[in-house]
């Protein structure tokens, strides 16, 4: 077995979700909504399953969907794209995999920022890349020129970013992206920007890597229909960027999944044409849930970290003076409080301890209340445990 994967454990998401099901616990860990997404988008996909072709669609995606992606980003983010700038993939993770396999030559260095989505490092290493990790610090999780100086070199080929970030929720600022643009220009590096949470940025407009003049010709933007329509099981992703880079990624994509179910592509194309107000309404519902969770946990004594975007809110356990680290408390909360969470140290491949938990608030108020009550109970009992 390849050593990159041989020593990997089952992901923390699968571990926590499986145990939550066994215990009948509330799952505030894995990032999926409690509702089942946009009903009319599901109906459009169902109609396409019966009335449209179910044979192989084009490798780069249905032309109808590629048009819809370009039009959606033009309308909502003022990006100038056409179909040559769009590739459809089987989810955003496949898009990331295809991009890394296409753009990395063994020995290339890839700059990444920790905490990070747990798929990045295994995929980078499987492609032969060498991760160069910037450790971001709470509560704001920002980087500066000194951080970049420490990791860029003549061997830097790629930079992997997430905005808003999973798990920190930080939406990269224009200063951060422009700083990154200067370094990428100096070292001739390409940026892969995971922007799947772009439509769940709460207090400011989404800023894409393709909005930055110094990056737009050397960057790929990755989006997700699953996140846009709260249909996480659909696994329909988009890669957008300069045609030369899209062509390279398509060459890898054709040998991974080749294509994506056509009825889902038809459903997503329909959904991307919905009025902007529909997406605004969905985001408002999530903002209300975020603020509700933050208020209740804050009133209970938890330290709430800034939550720029995504389905997630992070709590810092340090002020509670618990007798265990973040991972131990996550297991304690599951076993004694009946609530599953994800510790941020699980997103930190360097192994550093981060006494912070990620919570998903894309749930009903009843579910949030049950999960919050469980966390409060677990914190009270953890404080009594011996060291």
C-alpha positions as CSV (number, residue, x, y, z in Angstrom):
1,X,0.0,0.0,0.0
2,X,1.2,3.5,-0.8
3,X,2.8,5.0,2.4
4,X,1.0,8.3,1.9
5,X,-2.3,6.5,2.7
6,X,-1.2,3.4,4.6
7,X,-0.8,5.2,8.0
8,X,-3.9,7.4,7.7
9,X,-6.6,6.8,10.2
10,X,-10.3,7.0,9.5
11,X,-11.2,10.7,9.3
12,X,-12.4,12.4,12.5
13,X,-15.7,13.3,10.7
14,X,-16.5,9.6,10.0
15,X,-15.4,8.6,13.5
16,X,-17.6,11.2,15.3
17,X,-20.6,10.8,13.0
18,X,-20.5,7.0,13.4
19,X,-20.3,7.2,17.2
20,X,-23.0,9.9,17.2
21,X,-25.4,7.5,15.3
22,X,-24.5,4.7,17.7
23,X,-25.3,6.8,20.7
24,X,-28.3,8.7,19.3
25,X,-26.3,11.9,19.9
26,X,-26.8,15.3,18.3
27,X,-24.3,15.7,15.5
28,X,-22.8,19.3,15.5
29,X,-19.6,17.9,14.0
30,X,-20.0,17.0,10.4
31,X,-20.9,19.9,8.2
32,X,-24.3,19.0,6.7
33,X,-27.6,20.9,7.1
34,X,-30.5,19.3,8.9
35,X,-32.9,20.3,6.1
36,X,-32.6,18.6,2.7
37,X,-31.7,21.5,0.5
38,X,-33.6,23.4,-2.2
39,X,-36.7,21.4,-3.1
40,X,-37.1,22.9,-6.6
41,X,-33.5,22.1,-7.5
42,X,-34.1,18.5,-6.4
43,X,-37.3,18.4,-8.5
44,X,-35.4,19.7,-11.5
45,X,-32.8,16.9,-11.1
46,X,-35.6,14.3,-10.7
47,X,-37.3,15.5,-13.9
48,X,-34.0,15.3,-15.7
49,X,-33.5,11.8,-14.5
50,X,-36.6,10.7,-16.3
51,X,-36.7,13.1,-19.3
52,X,-33.0,13.7,-20.1
53,X,-30.2,11.4,-21.2
54,X,-28.6,9.3,-18.5
55,X,-25.6,8.3,-20.7
56,X,-22.1,9.8,-20.3
57,X,-22.2,13.6,-20.5
58,X,-19.2,15.6,-21.8
59,X,-16.1,15.2,-19.7
60,X,-15.9,18.9,-18.9
61,X,-19.5,19.1,-18.0
62,X,-22.8,19.8,-19.7
63,X,-22.6,23.0,-21.7
64,X,-25.8,24.1,-20.1
65,X,-24.2,23.9,-16.7
66,X,-20.9,25.5,-17.7
67,X,-22.9,28.4,-19.1
68,X,-24.9,28.6,-15.9
69,X,-21.8,28.7,-13.7
70,X,-20.2,31.5,-15.8
71,X,-23.5,33.5,-15.7
72,X,-24.0,32.9,-12.0
73,X,-20.5,34.2,-11.1
74,X,-20.9,37.1,-13.5
75,X,-24.2,38.1,-11.8
76,X,-23.3,37.5,-8.2
77,X,-19.5,38.2,-8.1
78,X,-18.9,40.3,-11.2
79,X,-16.5,37.8,-12.6
80,X,-16.0,37.6,-16.4
81,X,-16.0,33.9,-17.3
82,X,-17.1,31.9,-20.3
83,X,-17.5,28.1,-20.8
84,X,-13.8,27.7,-21.6
85,X,-13.1,28.9,-18.0
86,X,-15.3,26.4,-16.3
87,X,-14.9,22.7,-15.6
88,X,-17.5,20.5,-13.8
89,X,-16.2,17.9,-11.4
90,X,-17.7,15.3,-9.0
91,X,-17.5,17.5,-6.0
92,X,-15.1,20.1,-4.8
93,X,-12.7,17.5,-3.3
94,X,-12.4,15.8,-6.7
95,X,-11.7,19.3,-8.2
96,X,-8.9,19.8,-5.6
97,X,-7.5,16.3,-6.3
98,X,-7.5,16.9,-10.1
99,X,-5.9,20.3,-9.7
100,X,-3.1,19.0,-7.4
101,X,-2.4,16.0,-9.6
102,X,-2.4,18.2,-12.7
103,X,-0.1,20.9,-11.4
104,X,2.4,19.2,-9.1
105,X,5.6,17.6,-10.3
106,X,7.2,15.4,-7.7
107,X,9.4,17.5,-5.4
108,X,7.4,20.7,-5.9
109,X,6.6,22.6,-2.7
110,X,3.1,23.6,-1.9
111,X,2.2,26.3,0.6
112,X,-0.7,25.5,2.9
113,X,-2.3,27.1,5.9
114,X,-3.1,25.3,9.1
115,X,-5.7,24.5,10.4
116,X,-6.9,23.1,7.0
117,X,-9.4,20.8,5.5
118,X,-8.1,17.3,6.2
119,X,-7.9,16.2,2.5
120,X,-5.2,18.7,1.5
121,X,-2.0,17.1,2.9
122,X,-2.7,13.5,1.8
123,X,-3.6,14.6,-1.7
124,X,-0.6,16.9,-2.0
125,X,1.7,14.1,-0.8
126,X,0.1,11.6,-3.1
127,X,0.8,13.9,-6.1
128,X,4.5,14.1,-5.0
129,X,4.3,17.5,-3.5
130,X,6.1,18.7,-0.4
131,X,3.8,20.7,2.0
132,X,5.1,23.9,3.5
133,X,2.8,24.7,6.4
134,X,2.0,28.2,7.8
135,X,0.5,27.8,11.3
136,X,-2.3,30.4,11.7
137,X,-3.2,31.6,15.2
138,X,-6.5,32.3,16.8
139,X,-8.6,34.2,17.2
140,X,-8.3,35.9,13.7
141,X,-6.2,33.3,11.8
142,X,-4.5,35.8,9.6
143,X,-1.1,35.6,7.8
144,X,1.3,38.3,6.9
145,X,4.4,38.8,4.7
146,X,6.7,37.3,7.4
147,X,4.7,34.1,7.4
148,X,5.0,33.9,3.6
149,X,8.7,34.6,3.6
150,X,9.2,31.6,5.9
151,X,7.7,29.2,3.4
152,X,8.2,30.5,-0.2
153,X,11.2,29.3,-2.1
154,X,12.5,28.7,-5.6
155,X,10.8,25.3,-5.3
156,X,7.3,26.7,-4.5
157,X,4.9,25.7,-7.3
158,X,1.5,25.9,-5.7
159,X,-0.4,27.6,-2.9
160,X,-3.6,26.0,-1.4
161,X,-6.0,28.4,0.3
162,X,-9.6,28.2,1.6
163,X,-11.8,31.3,1.8
164,X,-13.9,31.3,3.9
165,X,-11.7,28.8,5.7
166,X,-12.9,25.4,6.9
167,X,-12.5,25.1,9.9
168,X,-11.5,28.5,11.1
169,X,-14.3,30.4,9.1
170,X,-11.9,33.2,8.4
171,X,-12.6,35.0,5.1
172,X,-9.3,36.1,3.6
173,X,-8.9,39.9,3.4
174,X,-7.8,41.9,0.3
175,X,-4.5,42.7,2.1
176,X,-3.9,39.0,2.6
177,X,-4.7,38.1,-1.0
178,X,-2.7,40.9,-2.4
179,X,0.3,39.9,-0.3
180,X,-0.1,36.4,-1.6
181,X,-0.3,37.8,-5.1
182,X,3.1,39.5,-4.7
183,X,4.8,36.3,-3.5
184,X,3.2,34.2,-6.2
185,X,4.3,36.6,-8.9
186,X,7.9,36.7,-7.5
187,X,8.1,32.9,-7.4
188,X,5.9,32.1,-10.3
189,X,3.4,30.0,-8.2
190,X,-0.2,29.1,-8.9
191,X,-3.0,29.4,-6.3
192,X,-5.8,26.8,-5.8
193,X,-8.5,28.6,-3.9
194,X,-11.2,26.4,-2.3
195,X,-14.2,28.7,-2.1
196,X,-17.0,26.3,-1.5
197,X,-18.4,28.4,1.3
198,X,-18.5,31.6,-0.9
199,X,-22.3,32.0,-0.6
200,X,-22.2,31.7,3.2
201,X,-20.1,34.8,4.0
202,X,-22.2,36.7,6.5
203,X,-21.0,40.2,7.1
204,X,-19.2,41.3,3.9
205,X,-19.3,40.4,0.2
206,X,-17.3,37.3,-0.8
207,X,-13.8,38.1,-2.1
208,X,-12.6,35.6,-4.6
209,X,-9.0,34.9,-5.6
210,X,-10.2,35.8,-9.2
211,X,-11.0,39.4,-7.9
212,X,-7.3,40.1,-7.3
213,X,-5.4,41.5,-10.3
214,X,-2.1,39.9,-9.4
215,X,-3.7,36.4,-9.0
216,X,-6.6,36.1,-11.5
217,X,-4.2,34.8,-14.3
218,X,-2.5,32.3,-12.0
219,X,-5.3,31.0,-9.9
220,X,-8.1,28.5,-9.9
221,X,-11.4,29.0,-8.0
222,X,-13.2,25.9,-6.8
223,X,-17.0,26.0,-5.9
224,X,-19.6,23.5,-4.8
225,X,-23.2,23.1,-5.7
226,X,-23.6,21.0,-2.6
227,X,-22.9,24.1,-0.4
228,X,-24.8,26.5,-2.6
229,X,-28.1,24.5,-2.4
230,X,-27.6,22.7,0.9
231,X,-27.3,19.4,-1.1
232,X,-24.0,18.1,0.3
233,X,-24.5,14.6,-1.0
234,X,-24.8,15.6,-4.6
235,X,-21.0,16.1,-5.0
236,X,-21.1,18.6,-8.0
237,X,-18.1,20.9,-8.1
238,X,-16.9,23.7,-10.3
239,X,-13.4,24.8,-11.3
240,X,-13.0,28.3,-12.7
241,X,-10.0,30.1,-14.0
242,X,-7.7,30.8,-16.9
243,X,-8.3,28.4,-19.8
244,X,-4.7,27.2,-19.8
245,X,-5.0,26.0,-16.2
246,X,-8.5,24.6,-16.7
247,X,-7.1,22.6,-19.6
248,X,-4.5,21.1,-17.4
249,X,-6.9,20.2,-14.7
250,X,-9.3,18.6,-17.2
251,X,-6.6,16.2,-18.3
252,X,-6.4,14.9,-14.7
253,X,-10.1,15.0,-14.2
254,X,-10.7,12.7,-17.2
255,X,-8.9,9.9,-15.4
256,X,-10.4,10.3,-12.0
257,X,-14.2,10.5,-12.3
258,X,-14.3,11.5,-16.0
259,X,-17.7,13.0,-15.5
260,X,-20.6,13.7,-13.1
261,X,-24.2,12.4,-13.1
262,X,-26.1,14.3,-15.9
263,X,-29.4,14.7,-14.0
264,X,-27.6,16.4,-11.1
265,X,-25.9,18.7,-13.6
266,X,-29.3,19.7,-15.0
267,X,-30.6,20.3,-11.5
268,X,-27.6,22.5,-10.6
269,X,-27.9,24.5,-13.9
270,X,-31.6,25.2,-13.0
271,X,-30.6,26.2,-9.5
272,X,-27.9,28.6,-10.6
273,X,-30.6,30.6,-12.5
274,X,-32.7,31.2,-9.4
275,X,-33.2,34.8,-8.2
276,X,-30.4,36.2,-6.0
277,X,-33.0,36.8,-3.2
278,X,-33.4,33.0,-2.9
279,X,-29.7,32.7,-1.9
280,X,-30.0,35.7,0.3
281,X,-32.9,34.1,2.2
282,X,-30.9,30.9,2.8
283,X,-27.9,32.9,4.1
284,X,-30.1,34.9,6.4
285,X,-31.5,31.7,8.0
286,X,-28.0,30.5,8.6
287,X,-26.9,33.9,10.1
288,X,-29.8,33.7,12.5
289,X,-28.7,30.2,13.5
290,X,-25.1,31.3,13.9
291,X,-26.1,34.2,16.1
292,X,-28.4,32.1,18.2
293,X,-25.7,29.5,18.9
294,X,-23.1,32.2,19.7
295,X,-25.5,34.0,22.1
296,X,-26.4,30.8,24.0
297,X,-22.9,29.5,24.3
298,X,-21.5,33.0,25.1
299,X,-24.0,33.3,27.9
300,X,-22.9,29.9,29.2
301,X,-19.2,31.1,29.5
302,X,-17.7,29.7,26.3
303,X,-15.4,32.0,24.3
304,X,-16.8,32.5,20.8
305,X,-14.3,33.0,18.0
306,X,-15.2,35.2,15.0
307,X,-17.3,33.4,12.4
308,X,-16.9,35.0,9.0
309,X,-18.5,32.3,6.9
310,X,-19.4,28.6,6.4
311,X,-21.8,26.5,8.5
312,X,-19.4,26.6,11.5
313,X,-18.8,28.4,14.8
314,X,-15.7,27.8,16.9
315,X,-15.4,27.9,20.6
316,X,-12.2,28.3,22.6
317,X,-12.1,26.0,25.6
318,X,-9.2,27.8,27.3
319,X,-11.2,30.1,29.6
320,X,-13.1,27.1,31.0
321,X,-9.9,25.6,32.6
322,X,-10.9,22.1,31.7
323,X,-8.9,19.1,32.8
324,X,-8.4,17.8,29.2
325,X,-7.3,18.9,25.8
326,X,-9.7,19.6,22.9
327,X,-9.7,16.1,21.4
328,X,-10.3,14.5,24.8
329,X,-13.1,17.0,25.5
330,X,-14.7,16.3,22.1
331,X,-14.9,12.6,23.1
332,X,-16.1,13.5,26.5
333,X,-18.9,15.7,25.2
334,X,-20.0,12.9,22.8
335,X,-20.0,10.2,25.5
336,X,-21.5,12.3,28.4
337,X,-23.2,15.2,26.8
338,X,-24.7,13.4,23.8
339,X,-23.2,15.9,21.3
340,X,-20.7,15.4,18.5
341,X,-18.2,18.1,17.7
342,X,-14.9,18.3,15.8
343,X,-11.7,19.5,17.6
344,X,-9.5,21.9,15.5
345,X,-6.4,19.9,16.3
346,X,-7.8,17.3,13.9
347,X,-7.3,19.9,11.2
348,X,-3.6,20.4,12.2
349,X,-1.3,17.9,10.5
350,X,1.7,19.3,12.5
351,X,0.1,17.8,15.6
352,X,-0.1,21.0,17.6
353,X,-2.8,21.2,20.3
354,X,-5.6,23.6,19.7
355,X,-8.2,23.7,22.5
356,X,-10.9,24.8,20.1
357,X,-14.0,22.9,18.9
358,X,-15.8,23.4,15.6
359,X,-19.6,23.3,15.7
360,X,-22.1,23.1,12.8
361,X,-25.0,25.5,13.3
362,X,-26.9,24.5,10.0
363,X,-29.6,22.8,12.2
364,X,-33.0,23.5,13.6
365,X,-33.3,25.5,16.8
366,X,-34.4,22.3,18.7
367,X,-31.3,20.5,17.6
368,X,-29.1,23.5,18.5
369,X,-30.7,23.7,21.9
370,X,-30.1,20.0,22.5
371,X,-26.5,20.2,21.4
372,X,-25.8,23.4,23.4
373,X,-27.3,21.9,26.5
374,X,-25.0,18.8,26.0
375,X,-21.9,21.0,25.7
376,X,-22.8,22.9,28.8
377,X,-23.3,19.7,30.7
378,X,-20.1,18.2,29.4
379,X,-18.1,21.3,30.3
380,X,-19.4,21.2,33.9
381,X,-18.4,17.6,34.3
382,X,-15.1,17.9,32.6
383,X,-14.1,20.7,35.0
384,X,-14.5,18.2,37.9
385,X,-12.3,15.5,36.4
386,X,-8.8,15.0,37.8
387,X,-5.8,15.8,35.6
